[in-house]
Amino acid sequence: MMIPEAIKSRCNELRKEIEQHNYRYYVLDDPSVTDVNYDQLMDELIALEAQYPALITPESPTQRVGAKPLAEFPEVNHIVPMLSLANAFDEDEMKAFDKRIRDKLEVNTIEYVAETKLDGLAVNLLYEEGKLTRGATRGDGATGEDVTLNVRTIKSIPLHMTGNYPAQMEVRGEVFISNTGFIALNKMQEQSGGKLFVNPRNAAAGSLRQLDPKITAKRPLQFFAHGIGLIEGINPPARHADILEQLRQWGLPVSPETRTVNGVVGCFVYYHEIGKRRAQLPYEIDGVVFKVNDIQQQKILGFVSRAPRWAIAYKYPPAEVSTRVLGIEVQVGRTGALTPVARLEPVFVGGVTVTNATLHNEEEIKRKDIRVGDTVIIRRAGDVIPEVVSIIKDKRPRNSRIFHMPDKCPVCSSDIEQIEGETIIRCSAGLFCPAQQIQSIIHFASRLAMDIEGLGDKLVEQLVATGLVNNVADLYKLTQEKLAGLERMGDKSAANVIHALEKSKQTTLKRFLYALGIREVGEATARNLANYFGTLEAVMNATVDDLEKVPDVGPVVAQHIASFFLETHNRNVVKELLKSRVQWPAVEKSELQPLAGKTFVITGKLDNMTRDETKERLQSLGAKVSGSVSKKTDYVIAGSEPGSKIEKAAKLGIEILDEKAFLDLIRES
């Protein structure tokens, strides 16, 4: 049906007005209308779009929520990798950071942009022609999870930028929950009988990773932008402070605590000022961040490993309190490591109630002279992992007890062993030890591994205790009838677990390798193994020398991988898993690594990646990276100030890619 022009015009007016109110309320914290008036505008727009569905656009404020729940979050590559930050923990480290920069730039004073370091979840927003087209978690820096549908529900994030925006841009920032929002959320959880969140960061992370966007929409998530990745179609400002101001102009929220400071003295003033007000801030922070303001100076400074040389996070000391050691127990991990753990009188520290703290190993206990009955200082290291800092010797009771590590495994009574030069003591029984069985199964079922929903720690303990499961392959031999007979497992719960097990059989080679729990093989190493070898058979049959050719796999890790697959028990478990029809898409190596067989040479400086990051990205796509140009070279990537390699490439007729062409190539790949 024909839509009257007056209706079209009114819809556009309503959208602009609602988004402006959203901006004033969620970004500026300066509402311009009452809630009743806002609801009236939204109701009018909803009614018009219902009457004329052709008027609905993805950027309409009515479309923030409404998508169907996802089965899982797909993985996406960031166009420009999201980097980590180096940390400083005292004034000497900050002074050393400032001196390195001044020496490199040969200047006396540096202007920095100072901002609070929010304790939230890093995300990357992609805007194309001003429209929000993707939102992703940081992940490993190169690859994150696509949480676009959930990001769209956060009202402080504009669905469409305003003003003279770039053709394409990645916006980096932090999703968080304010302190008042956290209290309200837990009150809501309590009223509905849900589980309470331990701190705002966990609440934010859990809320953003809901598979149902409608649930995320009910959570009080907020967003602050703190930088950009890729930007095309416009020349960005020459100062970081101006980039942040430009982000504000485009409608994105930026922390009101951001400011410029001069020199390291200015950094200290800002650090202490924010520190004094930390408890009064409306959100949790764990430090402040300082970035060189001049973008050209940032480019000169470049990067080291996965962090920029031009930025640093200056952390506040972790929260510390005193409590009493009630006992010391020894836990056995999935690799057999015996770890002493202090059982504590419950104490509130850093936003959570702590009842346990790791003691690391026997040498650490002896060094700190920790005894059962001692009063100790507890710290949440990095505001995450509780640890015992020291004892208060004056409060030591007469009946305090010295702790000794057991000479047998506390779970299976097998002999313990210690490799020369290592502090870690291990149970020698391997997967025949129930504790290692339990931990290996929990790891196998975890979200980043096989992602078996509903297979929690308590259920795994029951499965092992009853003999239903002895190794990870036994999971796929479970039936609904067997599960329903367990404690707290009715027919419905049992059916859900069986469904989750069936669903998990469709996985990826990367996840499968990680799930096996090979010592020292984390997510990144599993991905590199999958990308390099292409098939499970190739990984299993690889020699130590073969394995050392994989990016980031050194001799120790290579030996662990080779030893794992030489073990008959492990090969049998893998065989049983495959027999249970655990599988992944049959991907040819050439598809898995689209640049396989291609040789690249890098010359000059790139704006968006360091040389190491460029090399790593190319290798992950199957390419070989060489240090010299020859007839075998397929491409030369030329950044600013290229060397003589570009001349040789031109003479040999080799294709030369500028940075944009290179980024386009890896995006297509």
Buried (B, 14 or more C-beta within 10 A) or exposed (E): EEEEEEBBEBBEEBBEBBBBBBBBBBBEEEBEBEEEEBEEBBEBBBEBBEEBEEBBBEBBBBBBBEBEEBEEBEBBBBBBBBBBBBBBBEEEBBBBBBEEBBEBBEEEEBBBBBBBBBBBBBBBBBBBEBBBBBBBBBBBBBBBBBBBBBBBBBBBBBBBBBEEBBEBBBBBBBBBBBBEBBEBBBEEBEEEEEEEBEBBBBBBBBBBBBBBBBBBBBBBBBBBBBBBBBBEEEEBEEBBBBBBBBBBEBBBBBBEBBEBBEBBEBBBBBBEEBBEEBEEBEBBBBBBBBBBBBBEBBBBBBBEEBBBBBBBBBBBEBBEBBBBBEEBEBBBBBBBBBBBBBBBEEBEBBBBEBBEBBBBBBEBBEEBEBBBBBBBBBBBEEBEEBBBBBBEEEEBEEEBEEBEBEEEBBBBEBEBEBEEEEEBBBBBBBBBBBBBBBBBBBBBBBEEBBBBBBBEEEBBBBBBEEEBBBBBBBBBEBEBEBBBEBEEBEEEBBEBBBEBBEBBBEBBBBBBBBBBBBBBBEBBBBBBBBBBBBBBEBBBEBEBEBBBEBBEBEEEBBBBBBEBBEEEEBEEBBEBBEEBEBBBEEBEBEEBBBBBEBBBBBBBBBBBBBBEBBBBBBBBBBBBBBEEBEEEBBBBBBBEEBEEBBEBBEEEEBEBBBBEEBBEBBEEB
